[in-house]
Amino acid sequence: MKKLYTPFALLLGFIAVAQIPAGYYNSATGTGLTLKTQLHNIIKNHDDQGYNAIDNFFTAHDIDIYYEDDNTILDPYSEKPNATDAYNYQPDQPGDICGNYNSEGDCYNPEHVIPQSVFSQAPPMRGDAHHLLPTDGRVNNFRSNFPFGVAGTLVSQNGITNPTTNGSKLGANVNSGYSAGYTGTVFEPIDEFKGDIARIYFYFVTRYQDVIAGWNNYAMFTPNNSGTVIAQPFLNILLTWNIQDPVSQKEIDRNNDVYDYQGNRNPFVDNNNYVAMIWGAPLGRSENDIVNVSVYPNPSANHQVNIQSDRSLNRIELTNINGQLIRRIDNPVTVNNVYTLSDLPQGLYFLKVAAAEQFSVKKIVVN
């Protein structure tokens, strides 16, 4: 997966995150469903540009400057992160936008990550750029309205090659491990974009929590539920994907672009700690089981905190209440199993520590 964090990339990440308006997340102070409602109130009043405007957004902002860096349309269902794509679409070629298609590679169109049938094609959901992605028309049709999951035995549909040219596939959900509990047909994107899909879902069920309880026709959503919303095992799948595929520079850039376009943000890209604070950890894992840490002194009066962990950490991230990344340390140095963060400004922070794909999130206060 092309998610290399060089010092230059980290600098870009900080600059991108710094575009969050000052105070944007100041009211997001709770945990659990209280926090979800607070985030809903922050992002709920976006400026709906309408579905017909999305093609112009795609051609301006969904551009591949991350993989081949060839300025073609970035389609998560055809992009090969570590190889040459089987086909590409050009943003300056109107003929690449569907229209009619017969096979994969003919044209692209808007993919509603949450299917339109779920919300009866109603606005503002239909035109919300946070869950609209440019994807090959044939593969979009192939994915259809199926939920996302872990595809096992492949399922034939409409004669399309399965898996698709980049490895996205349709199949019976693997009813074991972290995807246990569902046996129906699911669509599985490649690993590079699984976290993207997860964070789109977390955004969607937060942005539309005031109306979503009336949408009872989708396997991924629990009927008559405006709280947790996402049904098991799909919540477990999305929580796992969110950990396995961390926020990328592409998502940070797109979040800023969507904010400029329609005036709201995806909080789970800005501050990924919100995911665990609302929905917890995947089943079978508790926060203490993942990484057992203690943070002291907390509150801190000397602008310094110590982190003691029962295992070697490979990353420490500190974000403030606005979702701004204050400090990130890869492969931090430990002295007698204690990591120290010094010269911390006064404030309330979320401290995320990670060991491999496992993590823990703590609130800390610096007085």
Steps between C-alpha positions, in 0.01 A plus 500: 500500500641842403466674836858607567540775757816685413577825690376691194177300492449563870547871441240490226267312733537768764436776249188324371361432847575862595232605250233397751338829606602615845247382757316275253492207746490697826156365591608135447588430862309182585542130438279226357170600340517840671812575297331370185211742550741786566679423173164474321412850616831630366474348150124482439437827315706456186432685176348240268643556151271237348579176325548657157799703618710205613671433165663843517623421851649170381691655211643771725580301814492121454829496317782246532798687644566219749573179306594534131488878551365531146206738567241246391172439684569312824259205499530279811350205313765503224804659668795263544715662770811297420460433127384656175125549481318297235332819375471868586248779457597856410340796681505707180319238291121535537461175308654311792190577708220242459276480277462150395748226578547138408811398691744611767716784374232670285415800721458619858206631701416598860498214749276556803695319771171483689258388226242749377222250558565522876382862511272492192734727301399792722707817552730594659627141525498443125746782429716479814857492367632331814345170387519545122805357323585478129503131404489294185138478384506126445654432842259745665216296351676181609519619859132600471333543841693225675647578842875513558667201659762228464430309179566127504347279231463727198156577363432536128303803391426634152804335346760736647846366588519425871728616659513825303822624341633642828378213722171640633258209520147383563435188703336332796606670821757297692301396806797472735761715671429870509227465231302227677122533519391560139485254209352710220676645196741788565736721304862524617730782385877453502689557825621845394149644515330302776562766762369766263173309468476452877548869574241594236248280683586651838451846347169407337333350806611802704398767248155345445425359845190718524332327203674166465271306737231499233721319245431134566600331176878459526690212660776726632260711707301390803130584448353784708839591644638854499776425751756234416318450163750260340397137547724218612707352344540802272599724789771252589617488137515880472674542836761246391551665161536838670794361701657299218495788250578829680407846371701583188615829355248447220214495753633809679522693173156386385346592836633854458370513142153382602494758779574773245233353271208447740603642836530198730772254593543130574596502869640147481763610251585813699528313830487124463493460878130587482428153354614311810351762731154445350490136390786347702731227373414206272335205672742277683726793576468743785709812527711349778544175308626692199770708666514516879636845583505741790550874454631714785480760636153563363414783538856624448623818664851495350413476127626142491335159505645153527359197323565156642407209275505124531627471143722684256324790328555586137305827494381775733254766381377802691202697368320793657127541544476665155638186338834663420803272507733653759767234506570170331793276589576189299710231671528700825791447736428342838698511822415213733169447315400865548442747215509872583332792323638838606432868432127446454287816473213541742182330383284188466638228272430154362803276525505203265768236536540211258679167500483344152128517405386528861438823685373682804356851538524706819386849593770712663493847653795738514448788744 
